Amino acid sequence: MWDKLVSYQAKIADRRFETLVDGARAAGFSAQAGDMRLDYAKTNIDETARKLLCDLLDETGVAAKRDAMFTGEKINETEGRAVLHTALRNLDGDAVTVDGTDVMPEVLATLDRMSAFADAVRDGSFAGQGGQITDVVNIGIGGSDLGPAMAVKALAPYHDGPRCHFVSNVDPADVAQTLAACDPATTLVIVASKTFTTIETMTNARTAKAWMGESVDEPAAQFAALSTAEDKTADFGIASERVFGFEDWVGGRYSMWGPIGLSLMIAIGPDAFRAFLRGGQAMDVHFRAAEWHENLPALLAVVGIWHNQVCGYATRAVLPYDNNLSRLPAYLQQLEMESNGKGVSMDGADLPVHSGPVVWGEPGTNGQHAFYQLIHQGTRVVPCEFLVAARGHDESLHHQHQLLVANCLAQSEALMKGRDLDEARSKVADKFEGDELERQAKHRVFPGNRPSITITYPQLTPFVLGQIIALYEHRVFVEGVLLGINSYDQWGVELGKELATALQPVVEGKVSAADKDGSTAALVDVLQRHGL
Ligand code: F6P
């Protein structure tokens, strides 16, 4: 099947896809889930390519694997785990069984406990030793940070709770600067760690506890924990009523829908948090029911596969024209690259094609004044993913929002159309002539024919954010199935962790660096001479 796709792509590679784009194509090469629309008309995918891609979905058994995921089968085979983050947003409570037990009563009970705690923090019935909680500090890293940090920023217009801060890096600058802005007597510290062993998180948590202990009698009373390891949270001294547990079938980078989302829930309130869950749930329903050619996650996945594995474009830019989504690219870097950045398929064989792409991006319009130069005129094609709302949150500045949207639409148009030499020449013909005109014109040529997709939605509400995140989660799932990858483990992060543990006594000067390779030993030496 890959061969068919690759040979068809070779046949149409030089075609200017702009010639395909008429009004009918806009309708035929877009799909809708509720009010959210995915437009992939500005790509070189035509009926034949789409048919081949949908055949790939069928031949790979994506539908059966999707159903296996939703029904609690242990599709994370290397860790022997089910993959059920979808249960966390299954607000109707329909039974979902793992090892013969319906997990939903426990999921919904935890959601209720979180809601009661969030309400108590927000209304002051849970207070710090100096009064009502003014600041919440979430200490976590990776999936225990990026999801809630991204979402708290995304839903800033809905904040009516205490200020939220996020500490993730073991760099002391992160924790020190964050805590310096907070009053220990009115701060709640949330230690978010699925395993409760992650060295960065536990180091920062101990630092925060010591900081709080300098000012209040019972620092642990202002700590909450979010973890699957409830024994370890007790060892840390956090009372069980402020421990919110979850199960190993929630992957770290898929965990913001449950307890790991507590900081978000405190920021926007339990009702808005449930609206976020409902958005995710709506995307689940769509993903399970819609035909492939109408199915947003499946289409997003096959467009990704087309550009990366078939066309060979190694990276993918995520460009939200929505400043509140400024952390979305960082969030998606973990979601996509930790999930599908693997060279071995589920059965242990080498992948026959490349693993998932490098994902990167920044909000528009900032990116336009930074790296869009390369996107438009560089020698490598970067497929772009634009996200844009019809409305912002400030009615009085709607004219500014319209300018934002104009910029977004202009970029995808420019990427598609480009500017040929004749047009470039005409732009500067009044200033130059002869050879100099030719030279100057060439610098102003845009190759065009560069693909992009655009995701539109009415407004970035909690519900819509839920739709967006679930859309990307399922896209990663589908791409993983097509590549034969286990998207739910992350063995590739382990080696660096092991070596860091071994290097700690070396950098502390307790153990000689002589056993290390020459480069590492020299780096330790130079840093130690500068005061390490
Ligand atoms: O280092 C990778 C990782 O295991 C991620 O997958 C995870 O999201 C992150 O570390 C944090 O893990 P934990 O929540 O267990 O502290």
Residues whose N, C-alpha, C, O or C-beta is under 5 A from the ligand:
A	BS01	F6P	I141 G142 G143 S144 A192 S193 K194 T195 F196 T198 T201 G252 R253 Q490 V493
